[in-house]
Amino acid sequence: MIIRIAPIEPRWFEEKAQVQSRTWRELNQGHIPQEIVDAITPQLALRLTEAHAKDPNQVVLVALDDDHVIGFAELLCTPRPPADRPEAAELASLYVLADGHRRGVGRMLVEAGKQAIGNDRLVLWVAGVNDNAQGFYRHIGFHETGFTQTEDMGPELEMTNY
């Protein structure tokens, strides 16, 4: 597997949307209300992808294996409330197909995201039930801040890498 990270291009929009819908379902099935799991359809993910790609406050990167999308990261120049970290950018989402787990794909996306957004300080929110993601983020240098919020998916923890 030779992975490359690239800014998203229209030719990858549909494939990224498929990855987003699939990874969302795999991650959240049985952990959050089913109507929220079902809400992220490939069609909705495609509309979100198209909007995010046009947003000047956002960077969307894809991880490619043989020119096929296997993961993606979305970063925001300015964190959304309730994050109160004006010096940081926000890692808004990071998803990798299961075949890419434990192969450095997530770390590559985060590192490329820092460069693309022009900020090595990141804040993110991770679902309280997602122990794997929390462990991954700790492994690459993030730590919990002690702040939490409750969203439709339940409790989320704020993490930073500084």
Secondary structure, 3 states (H helix, E strand, C coil): CCEEEEECCHHHHHHHHHHHHHHHHHHHCCCCCHHHHHHCCHHHHHHHHHHHHHCCCEEEEEEEECCEEEEEEEEECCCCCCCCCCCCEEEEEEEECHHHCCCCHHHHHHHHHHHHHCCCCEEEEEECCCHHHHHHHHHCCCEEEEEEEEECCEEEEEEECC
